[in-house]
Amino acid sequence: MSAADSFPLGAATTLAELARDPHPRLAQLREREPVSWLPELDGWLVTRRDLALSVMRDAATFTVDDPRFSTAQVVGPSMLSLDGDEHTRHREPFNQPFRPREVRDGFASFIERETERLITELGPTGAVDLRRAFAGPLAVAVVTEALGLVGTDADTVLAWYDAIVRSVSDITAGHEAAPDGAAAYARLRAAVEATVADRGTSSLLVSAAGRLAVPEVASNAAVLMFGGIETTEGMITNALLHLLHHPDQLALVRADFDLLDGAIEESLRLEPGAAVVDRYATCDTVLGSATIRKGDLVTVSLTGANRDPAVFPDPDRFDVRRENARLQLAFAHGPHYCLAAHLARLETRIALQRLFERLPALRLDPEHPTAPYGLVFRKPLTLRVLWDSPA
C-alpha cells in the first residue's frame, strides 16, 4: 500500500495551503491522521499535542543533529542544531541572562525606554504598519542590547539578520543559498571576534567566550539573533492582531491589564510565531499508528498541537481568560525549549500595555485587512492600524 493510500489527507495537503490558512486542514489531520506522510513535505507531520510532546522530549530518537538542518548550513553548529552533551555545552553559557529574575532586572528598563521612543515616533495621531514601525524595530533593538555587540547598531544587526534568513529560507525551499547570507554571517562573526577581544566590555558574548570557542559563540549569537527578531516580532504582531480583531476581549484587557499575560499566551496558542519544528528519526520507530524509518524528516506542527481539542476546549476561540492557555507549545518543549521565552514574554507585555495606554482608540485599518501568513514563521505581512490623538 502506498503512502497516498495510507495517508490520503496528507497526500492531499499542500504547503501553500499550510502557509495560507492551515487550521482547517490541521484539524482534519489531527483527528484522522495525527501522524501523516506529506509528499510535498517529503516527511511526516505531527499534529496531535501528546504525540508532539513525545517527539520534542525524545532527542535520542528525534534529533536536530542532521546535515539537512538548514540553519546549520549557514551559521554552523549551534545549540539549535545539536543534541546531547554538545547541545548542553553550547547552550549553558547563554542561560544566565535569560532566567526570569535576570530578565526583569537586566532588560525591563531598556524595553520600556525603547517602547516609549518608538511610540513617540509614531506621532499623536495617524496610520501606520505596526509590524514594520514598531514590533520589528523593538525586537531588533532588544536583541542588539542582549548580545552586546561592539561597534554595531540595530540597523546593522537587522541587515545581517535579513540576509541570513534569506539564505536559510533558500536552503529550506531546496534552492542554492544566495551569497549575501554567508557574507552577512562573516560580518557578524567579525563583530563577535571584536567584542570578545575588547577586554573593557562586559557582555553575554564575552562571558560565553570563556567557555566556547569564538566561532561557536558566533554561531549561537546568530541563532539568538534569528529567534529574538523573527519569532518575537511575530509574537507581538500576532497578539496585537488578535486583540484588535476581538474588541470584546480587548475591552477586558483595557479594563484590567492583569489579563494581558493571558491574552499573550492565548495568542501564542492560536498563532505561534514558529509554526513548526523539524526533527530527524535516528532509528526505525513507531509514533502513533505510523511506522517511521531512520532518517525520515519528522515535522511537529506547533500550530496543530496548540489547537488540540483534547486539551483546549473550543480551540479556535480567542479567550484571554482561558485557564490553561499556558499549556501552549509555541516555545517548543524538551531540551530545545526556547532559551529566551521569558524575555519574549516581557517584551511583548510591555509593548502591548504601553501601546494601548498611549494610543486611544487603536484599531485595525479597515482599508487594509490582514491575516497571519507563513509555512514556518507565521505573522501578518503588514498590520495597518489607525489611532486618535488623546483627548
Contacts in CASP RR format, 6 or more apart in sequence:
PFRMAT RR
TARGET T0000
AUTHOR 0000-0000-0000
METHOD contacts of the structure
MODEL  1
MSAADSFPLGAATTLAELARDPHPRLAQLREREPVSWLPELDGWLVTRRD
LALSVMRDAATFTVDDPRFSTAQVVGPSMLSLDGDEHTRHREPFNQPFRP
REVRDGFASFIERETERLITELGPTGAVDLRRAFAGPLAVAVVTEALGLV
GTDADTVLAWYDAIVRSVSDITAGHEAAPDGAAAYARLRAAVEATVADRG
TSSLLVSAAGRLAVPEVASNAAVLMFGGIETTEGMITNALLHLLHHPDQL
ALVRADFDLLDGAIEESLRLEPGAAVVDRYATCDTVLGSATIRKGDLVTV
SLTGANRDPAVFPDPDRFDVRRENARLQLAFAHGPHYCLAAHLARLETRI
ALQRLFERLPALRLDPEHPTAPYGLVFRKPLTLRVLWDSPA
3 11 0 8 1.000
3 37 0 8 1.000
3 39 0 8 1.000
4 11 0 8 1.000
4 39 0 8 1.000
6 37 0 8 1.000
7 33 0 8 1.000
7 36 0 8 1.000
7 37 0 8 1.000
7 38 0 8 1.000
9 25 0 8 1.000
9 28 0 8 1.000
9 29 0 8 1.000
9 32 0 8 1.000
9 33 0 8 1.000
9 36 0 8 1.000
10 29 0 8 1.000
10 33 0 8 1.000
10 36 0 8 1.000
10 37 0 8 1.000
10 38 0 8 1.000
10 39 0 8 1.000
10 45 0 8 1.000
11 37 0 8 1.000
11 38 0 8 1.000
11 39 0 8 1.000
13 25 0 8 1.000
13 29 0 8 1.000
13 36 0 8 1.000
13 38 0 8 1.000
13 40 0 8 1.000
13 45 0 8 1.000
14 40 0 8 1.000
15 40 0 8 1.000
15 41 0 8 1.000
15 375 0 8 1.000
17 25 0 8 1.000
18 25 0 8 1.000
18 26 0 8 1.000
18 275 0 8 1.000
18 375 0 8 1.000
19 373 0 8 1.000
19 374 0 8 1.000
19 375 0 8 1.000
20 373 0 8 1.000
20 374 0 8 1.000
21 371 0 8 1.000
22 275 0 8 1.000
22 301 0 8 1.000
22 303 0 8 1.000
22 304 0 8 1.000
23 303 0 8 1.000
23 304 0 8 1.000
23 307 0 8 1.000
23 316 0 8 1.000
26 47 0 8 1.000
26 301 0 8 1.000
26 303 0 8 1.000
26 304 0 8 1.000
26 307 0 8 1.000
27 304 0 8 1.000
27 307 0 8 1.000
29 36 0 8 1.000
29 45 0 8 1.000
29 47 0 8 1.000
30 47 0 8 1.000
30 48 0 8 1.000
30 304 0 8 1.000
30 307 0 8 1.000
30 308 0 8 1.000
34 46 0 8 1.000
34 47 0 8 1.000
34 48 0 8 1.000
34 51 0 8 1.000
34 288 0 8 1.000
35 44 0 8 1.000
35 45 0 8 1.000
35 46 0 8 1.000
35 47 0 8 1.000
35 48 0 8 1.000
35 51 0 8 1.000
35 287 0 8 1.000
35 288 0 8 1.000
35 289 0 8 1.000
35 290 0 8 1.000
35 292 0 8 1.000
36 44 0 8 1.000
36 45 0 8 1.000
36 47 0 8 1.000
36 290 0 8 1.000
37 43 0 8 1.000
37 44 0 8 1.000
37 290 0 8 1.000
38 44 0 8 1.000
38 45 0 8 1.000
41 297 0 8 1.000
41 299 0 8 1.000
42 297 0 8 1.000
43 296 0 8 1.000
43 297 0 8 1.000
43 298 0 8 1.000
43 299 0 8 1.000
44 287 0 8 1.000
44 290 0 8 1.000
44 292 0 8 1.000
44 296 0 8 1.000
44 297 0 8 1.000
44 298 0 8 1.000
44 299 0 8 1.000
45 299 0 8 1.000
45 301 0 8 1.000
46 52 0 8 1.000
46 55 0 8 1.000
46 287 0 8 1.000
46 298 0 8 1.000
46 299 0 8 1.000
46 300 0 8 1.000
46 301 0 8 1.000
46 305 0 8 1.000
47 301 0 8 1.000
47 304 0 8 1.000
47 305 0 8 1.000
47 308 0 8 1.000
48 305 0 8 1.000
48 308 0 8 1.000
48 310 0 8 1.000
49 304 0 8 1.000
49 305 0 8 1.000
49 306 0 8 1.000
49 308 0 8 1.000
49 310 0 8 1.000
49 311 0 8 1.000
49 329 0 8 1.000
50 308 0 8 1.000
50 310 0 8 1.000
51 287 0 8 1.000
51 288 0 8 1.000
52 300 0 8 1.000
52 301 0 8 1.000
52 302 0 8 1.000
52 304 0 8 1.000
52 305 0 8 1.000
52 329 0 8 1.000
52 333 0 8 1.000
53 305 0 8 1.000
53 329 0 8 1.000
53 333 0 8 1.000
54 287 0 8 1.000
55 62 0 8 1.000
55 279 0 8 1.000
55 287 0 8 1.000
55 298 0 8 1.000
55 300 0 8 1.000
56 62 0 8 1.000
56 277 0 8 1.000
56 279 0 8 1.000
56 300 0 8 1.000
56 329 0 8 1.000
56 332 0 8 1.000
56 333 0 8 1.000
56 334 0 8 1.000
56 336 0 8 1.000
57 333 0 8 1.000
57 334 0 8 1.000
59 83 0 8 1.000
59 84 0 8 1.000
59 87 0 8 1.000
59 334 0 8 1.000
59 335 0 8 1.000
59 336 0 8 1.000
60 83 0 8 1.000
60 282 0 8 1.000
61 281 0 8 1.000
61 282 0 8 1.000
61 283 0 8 1.000
61 285 0 8 1.000
62 279 0 8 1.000
62 280 0 8 1.000
62 281 0 8 1.000
62 282 0 8 1.000
62 298 0 8 1.000
63 83 0 8 1.000
63 279 0 8 1.000
63 280 0 8 1.000
63 282 0 8 1.000
64 80 0 8 1.000
64 81 0 8 1.000
64 82 0 8 1.000
64 83 0 8 1.000
64 278 0 8 1.000
64 279 0 8 1.000
64 280 0 8 1.000
64 336 0 8 1.000
65 81 0 8 1.000
65 82 0 8 1.000
65 83 0 8 1.000
65 86 0 8 1.000
65 280 0 8 1.000
66 280 0 8 1.000
66 295 0 8 1.000
67 73 0 8 1.000
68 280 0 8 1.000
68 297 0 8 1.000
69 80 0 8 1.000
69 81 0 8 1.000
69 278 0 8 1.000
69 280 0 8 1.000
70 168 0 8 1.000
70 171 0 8 1.000
70 172 0 8 1.000
71 78 0 8 1.000
71 80 0 8 1.000
71 81 0 8 1.000
71 168 0 8 1.000
71 223 0 8 1.000
71 226 0 8 1.000
72 78 0 8 1.000
72 80 0 8 1.000
72 81 0 8 1.000
73 168 0 8 1.000
73 171 0 8 1.000
73 177 0 8 1.000
74 164 0 8 1.000
74 167 0 8 1.000
74 168 0 8 1.000
74 171 0 8 1.000
74 177 0 8 1.000
74 181 0 8 1.000
74 182 0 8 1.000
74 185 0 8 1.000
74 222 0 8 1.000
75 164 0 8 1.000
75 185 0 8 1.000
75 218 0 8 1.000
75 219 0 8 1.000
75 222 0 8 1.000
75 223 0 8 1.000
76 219 0 8 1.000
77 86 0 8 1.000
77 90 0 8 1.000
77 216 0 8 1.000
77 219 0 8 1.000
78 90 0 8 1.000
78 216 0 8 1.000
78 219 0 8 1.000
78 220 0 8 1.000
78 222 0 8 1.000
78 223 0 8 1.000
79 87 0 8 1.000
79 90 0 8 1.000
79 91 0 8 1.000
79 94 0 8 1.000
79 220 0 8 1.000
79 223 0 8 1.000
79 336 0 8 1.000
79 339 0 8 1.000
80 223 0 8 1.000
80 336 0 8 1.000
82 90 0 8 1.000
83 335 0 8 1.000
84 335 0 8 1.000
87 335 0 8 1.000
87 336 0 8 1.000
88 335 0 8 1.000
89 211 0 8 1.000
89 212 0 8 1.000
90 212 0 8 1.000
90 216 0 8 1.000
90 220 0 8 1.000
91 220 0 8 1.000
91 339 0 8 1.000
92 211 0 8 1.000
93 207 0 8 1.000
93 208 0 8 1.000
93 210 0 8 1.000
93 211 0 8 1.000
93 212 0 8 1.000
94 204 0 8 1.000
94 208 0 8 1.000
94 220 0 8 1.000
94 224 0 8 1.000
94 339 0 8 1.000
95 339 0 8 1.000
96 102 0 8 1.000
96 207 0 8 1.000
97 103 0 8 1.000
97 106 0 8 1.000
97 146 0 8 1.000
97 204 0 8 1.000
98 339 0 8 1.000
98 340 0 8 1.000
98 341 0 8 1.000
98 342 0 8 1.000
98 343 0 8 1.000
99 342 0 8 1.000
100 342 0 8 1.000
103 342 0 8 1.000
103 343 0 8 1.000
103 346 0 8 1.000
104 346 0 8 1.000
107 142 0 8 1.000
107 145 0 8 1.000
107 146 0 8 1.000
107 343 0 8 1.000
107 346 0 8 1.000
107 347 0 8 1.000
108 346 0 8 1.000
108 350 0 8 1.000
110 142 0 8 1.000
110 145 0 8 1.000
111 138 0 8 1.000
111 142 0 8 1.000
111 346 0 8 1.000
111 347 0 8 1.000
111 350 0 8 1.000
111 351 0 8 1.000
112 350 0 8 1.000
112 354 0 8 1.000
114 138 0 8 1.000
114 141 0 8 1.000
114 142 0 8 1.000
115 138 0 8 1.000
115 350 0 8 1.000
115 351 0 8 1.000
115 354 0 8 1.000
115 355 0 8 1.000
116 354 0 8 1.000
118 133 0 8 1.000
118 134 0 8 1.000
118 137 0 8 1.000
118 138 0 8 1.000
119 134 0 8 1.000
119 354 0 8 1.000
119 355 0 8 1.000
119 358 0 8 1.000
119 359 0 8 1.000
121 133 0 8 1.000
122 128 0 8 1.000
122 133 0 8 1.000
122 134 0 8 1.000
122 359 0 8 1.000
124 389 0 8 1.000
124 390 0 8 1.000
125 387 0 8 1.000
125 388 0 8 1.000
125 389 0 8 1.000
126 386 0 8 1.000
126 387 0 8 1.000
127 365 0 8 1.000
127 384 0 8 1.000
127 385 0 8 1.000
127 386 0 8 1.000
127 387 0 8 1.000
128 134 0 8 1.000
128 384 0 8 1.000
128 385 0 8 1.000
129 382 0 8 1.000
129 383 0 8 1.000
129 384 0 8 1.000
129 385 0 8 1.000
130 237 0 8 1.000
130 240 0 8 1.000
130 355 0 8 1.000
130 383 0 8 1.000
130 384 0 8 1.000
130 385 0 8 1.000
131 233 0 8 1.000
131 234 0 8 1.000
131 237 0 8 1.000
131 379 0 8 1.000
131 380 0 8 1.000
131 381 0 8 1.000
131 382 0 8 1.000
131 383 0 8 1.000
132 382 0 8 1.000
134 236 0 8 1.000
134 351 0 8 1.000
134 355 0 8 1.000
135 232 0 8 1.000
135 233 0 8 1.000
135 234 0 8 1.000
135 236 0 8 1.000
135 237 0 8 1.000
135 240 0 8 1.000
135 351 0 8 1.000
135 383 0 8 1.000
136 229 0 8 1.000
136 233 0 8 1.000
136 236 0 8 1.000
137 154 0 8 1.000
138 236 0 8 1.000
138 347 0 8 1.000
138 351 0 8 1.000
139 228 0 8 1.000
139 229 0 8 1.000
139 232 0 8 1.000
139 233 0 8 1.000
139 236 0 8 1.000
139 347 0 8 1.000
140 154 0 8 1.000
140 157 0 8 1.000
140 158 0 8 1.000
140 161 0 8 1.000
140 229 0 8 1.000
141 154 0 8 1.000
142 228 0 8 1.000
142 232 0 8 1.000
142 343 0 8 1.000
142 347 0 8 1.000
143 157 0 8 1.000
143 224 0 8 1.000
143 225 0 8 1.000
143 228 0 8 1.000
143 229 0 8 1.000
144 152 0 8 1.000
144 153 0 8 1.000
144 154 0 8 1.000
144 157 0 8 1.000
146 204 0 8 1.000
146 224 0 8 1.000
146 340 0 8 1.000
146 343 0 8 1.000
147 157 0 8 1.000
147 203 0 8 1.000
147 204 0 8 1.000
147 205 0 8 1.000
147 221 0 8 1.000
147 224 0 8 1.000
147 225 0 8 1.000
148 195 0 8 1.000
148 201 0 8 1.000
148 203 0 8 1.000
148 204 0 8 1.000
148 205 0 8 1.000
149 157 0 8 1.000
149 191 0 8 1.000
149 192 0 8 1.000
149 195 0 8 1.000
149 203 0 8 1.000
149 205 0 8 1.000
149 221 0 8 1.000
150 191 0 8 1.000
150 194 0 8 1.000
150 195 0 8 1.000
150 198 0 8 1.000
150 201 0 8 1.000
150 203 0 8 1.000
151 191 0 8 1.000
151 194 0 8 1.000
152 191 0 8 1.000
157 225 0 8 1.000
157 229 0 8 1.000
158 229 0 8 1.000
159 184 0 8 1.000
160 184 0 8 1.000
160 185 0 8 1.000
160 187 0 8 1.000
160 188 0 8 1.000
160 225 0 8 1.000
161 184 0 8 1.000
161 225 0 8 1.000
161 226 0 8 1.000
161 229 0 8 1.000
161 230 0 8 1.000
162 184 0 8 1.000
163 178 0 8 1.000
163 180 0 8 1.000
163 181 0 8 1.000
163 183 0 8 1.000
163 184 0 8 1.000
163 185 0 8 1.000
164 181 0 8 1.000
164 184 0 8 1.000
164 185 0 8 1.000
164 188 0 8 1.000
164 222 0 8 1.000
164 225 0 8 1.000
164 226 0 8 1.000
165 226 0 8 1.000
165 230 0 8 1.000
166 177 0 8 1.000
166 178 0 8 1.000
166 180 0 8 1.000
166 181 0 8 1.000
167 177 0 8 1.000
167 178 0 8 1.000
167 180 0 8 1.000
167 181 0 8 1.000
167 182 0 8 1.000
168 177 0 8 1.000
168 226 0 8 1.000
170 176 0 8 1.000
170 177 0 8 1.000
170 178 0 8 1.000
171 177 0 8 1.000
172 376 0 8 1.000
185 218 0 8 1.000
185 222 0 8 1.000
188 218 0 8 1.000
188 221 0 8 1.000
188 222 0 8 1.000
188 225 0 8 1.000
189 214 0 8 1.000
189 215 0 8 1.000
189 218 0 8 1.000
192 205 0 8 1.000
192 214 0 8 1.000
192 217 0 8 1.000
192 218 0 8 1.000
192 221 0 8 1.000
193 214 0 8 1.000
193 218 0 8 1.000
195 201 0 8 1.000
195 203 0 8 1.000
195 205 0 8 1.000
195 206 0 8 1.000
196 205 0 8 1.000
196 206 0 8 1.000
196 209 0 8 1.000
196 214 0 8 1.000
196 217 0 8 1.000
198 206 0 8 1.000
205 217 0 8 1.000
205 221 0 8 1.000
208 217 0 8 1.000
208 220 0 8 1.000
209 217 0 8 1.000
212 220 0 8 1.000
224 339 0 8 1.000
224 340 0 8 1.000
227 338 0 8 1.000
227 340 0 8 1.000
228 340 0 8 1.000
228 344 0 8 1.000
230 273 0 8 1.000
230 274 0 8 1.000
230 377 0 8 1.000
231 273 0 8 1.000
231 274 0 8 1.000
231 338 0 8 1.000
231 344 0 8 1.000
231 377 0 8 1.000
232 344 0 8 1.000
232 347 0 8 1.000
232 348 0 8 1.000
233 379 0 8 1.000
234 273 0 8 1.000
234 377 0 8 1.000
234 378 0 8 1.000
234 379 0 8 1.000
235 264 0 8 1.000
235 267 0 8 1.000
235 268 0 8 1.000
235 273 0 8 1.000
235 330 0 8 1.000
235 344 0 8 1.000
235 348 0 8 1.000
236 347 0 8 1.000
236 348 0 8 1.000
236 351 0 8 1.000
236 352 0 8 1.000
237 379 0 8 1.000
237 380 0 8 1.000
237 383 0 8 1.000
238 267 0 8 1.000
238 268 0 8 1.000
238 270 0 8 1.000
238 271 0 8 1.000
238 273 0 8 1.000
238 372 0 8 1.000
238 378 0 8 1.000
238 379 0 8 1.000
238 380 0 8 1.000
239 263 0 8 1.000
239 264 0 8 1.000
239 267 0 8 1.000
239 268 0 8 1.000
239 348 0 8 1.000
239 352 0 8 1.000
240 352 0 8 1.000
240 355 0 8 1.000
240 383 0 8 1.000
240 385 0 8 1.000
241 364 0 8 1.000
241 370 0 8 1.000
241 371 0 8 1.000
241 372 0 8 1.000
241 380 0 8 1.000
241 383 0 8 1.000
242 249 0 8 1.000
242 263 0 8 1.000
242 266 0 8 1.000
242 267 0 8 1.000
242 270 0 8 1.000
242 271 0 8 1.000
242 318 0 8 1.000
243 249 0 8 1.000
243 250 0 8 1.000
243 253 0 8 1.000
243 263 0 8 1.000
243 267 0 8 1.000
243 352 0 8 1.000
244 250 0 8 1.000
244 362 0 8 1.000
244 363 0 8 1.000
244 364 0 8 1.000
244 385 0 8 1.000
245 318 0 8 1.000
245 364 0 8 1.000
246 318 0 8 1.000
249 263 0 8 1.000
249 318 0 8 1.000
249 319 0 8 1.000
249 320 0 8 1.000
250 356 0 8 1.000
252 259 0 8 1.000
252 320 0 8 1.000
252 321 0 8 1.000
253 259 0 8 1.000
253 260 0 8 1.000
253 263 0 8 1.000
253 320 0 8 1.000
253 356 0 8 1.000
254 356 0 8 1.000
257 353 0 8 1.000
259 320 0 8 1.000
259 321 0 8 1.000
260 349 0 8 1.000
260 352 0 8 1.000
260 353 0 8 1.000
261 345 0 8 1.000
261 349 0 8 1.000
262 320 0 8 1.000
262 321 0 8 1.000
262 322 0 8 1.000
262 325 0 8 1.000
262 326 0 8 1.000
263 320 0 8 1.000
263 352 0 8 1.000
264 345 0 8 1.000
264 348 0 8 1.000
264 349 0 8 1.000
264 352 0 8 1.000
265 322 0 8 1.000
265 325 0 8 1.000
265 326 0 8 1.000
265 328 0 8 1.000
266 318 0 8 1.000
266 319 0 8 1.000
266 320 0 8 1.000
266 322 0 8 1.000
266 325 0 8 1.000
266 328 0 8 1.000
267 318 0 8 1.000
268 306 0 8 1.000
268 325 0 8 1.000
268 328 0 8 1.000
268 330 0 8 1.000
268 331 0 8 1.000
269 306 0 8 1.000
269 307 0 8 1.000
269 312 0 8 1.000
269 322 0 8 1.000
269 325 0 8 1.000
269 328 0 8 1.000
269 330 0 8 1.000
270 306 0 8 1.000
270 307 0 8 1.000
270 316 0 8 1.000
270 318 0 8 1.000
271 303 0 8 1.000
271 372 0 8 1.000
271 378 0 8 1.000
271 379 0 8 1.000
272 302 0 8 1.000
272 303 0 8 1.000
272 306 0 8 1.000
272 328 0 8 1.000
272 329 0 8 1.000
272 330 0 8 1.000
272 378 0 8 1.000
273 330 0 8 1.000
273 377 0 8 1.000
273 378 0 8 1.000
273 379 0 8 1.000
274 302 0 8 1.000
274 330 0 8 1.000
274 332 0 8 1.000
274 376 0 8 1.000
274 377 0 8 1.000
274 378 0 8 1.000
275 301 0 8 1.000
275 302 0 8 1.000
275 303 0 8 1.000
275 374 0 8 1.000
275 375 0 8 1.000
275 376 0 8 1.000
275 377 0 8 1.000
275 378 0 8 1.000
276 299 0 8 1.000
276 300 0 8 1.000
276 301 0 8 1.000
276 302 0 8 1.000
276 303 0 8 1.000
276 375 0 8 1.000
276 376 0 8 1.000
277 299 0 8 1.000
277 300 0 8 1.000
277 302 0 8 1.000
277 332 0 8 1.000
277 336 0 8 1.000
278 297 0 8 1.000
278 298 0 8 1.000
278 299 0 8 1.000
278 300 0 8 1.000
279 297 0 8 1.000
279 298 0 8 1.000
279 299 0 8 1.000
279 300 0 8 1.000
280 295 0 8 1.000
280 296 0 8 1.000
280 297 0 8 1.000
280 298 0 8 1.000
281 292 0 8 1.000
281 293 0 8 1.000
281 294 0 8 1.000
281 295 0 8 1.000
281 296 0 8 1.000
281 298 0 8 1.000
282 294 0 8 1.000
282 295 0 8 1.000
283 294 0 8 1.000
284 291 0 8 1.000
284 292 0 8 1.000
284 293 0 8 1.000
284 294 0 8 1.000
285 291 0 8 1.000
285 292 0 8 1.000
286 292 0 8 1.000
287 298 0 8 1.000
292 298 0 8 1.000
302 329 0 8 1.000
302 330 0 8 1.000
302 332 0 8 1.000
303 378 0 8 1.000
305 329 0 8 1.000
306 312 0 8 1.000
306 315 0 8 1.000
306 328 0 8 1.000
306 329 0 8 1.000
306 330 0 8 1.000
307 315 0 8 1.000
307 316 0 8 1.000
308 315 0 8 1.000
309 315 0 8 1.000
311 324 0 8 1.000
311 327 0 8 1.000
312 322 0 8 1.000
312 324 0 8 1.000
312 325 0 8 1.000
312 327 0 8 1.000
319 325 0 8 1.000
331 337 0 8 1.000
331 338 0 8 1.000
331 341 0 8 1.000
331 344 0 8 1.000
332 338 0 8 1.000
338 344 0 8 1.000
355 362 0 8 1.000
356 362 0 8 1.000
359 387 0 8 1.000
360 387 0 8 1.000
360 388 0 8 1.000
360 389 0 8 1.000
360 390 0 8 1.000
360 391 0 8 1.000
361 386 0 8 1.000
361 387 0 8 1.000
361 388 0 8 1.000
362 385 0 8 1.000
362 386 0 8 1.000
362 387 0 8 1.000
363 385 0 8 1.000
363 386 0 8 1.000
363 387 0 8 1.000
364 370 0 8 1.000
364 383 0 8 1.000
364 384 0 8 1.000
364 385 0 8 1.000
364 386 0 8 1.000
365 384 0 8 1.000
365 385 0 8 1.000
365 386 0 8 1.000
367 384 0 8 1.000
368 382 0 8 1.000
368 384 0 8 1.000
370 380 0 8 1.000
370 381 0 8 1.000
370 382 0 8 1.000
370 383 0 8 1.000
370 384 0 8 1.000
371 380 0 8 1.000
372 378 0 8 1.000
372 379 0 8 1.000
372 380 0 8 1.000
373 379 0 8 1.000
373 380 0 8 1.000
373 381 0 8 1.000
END
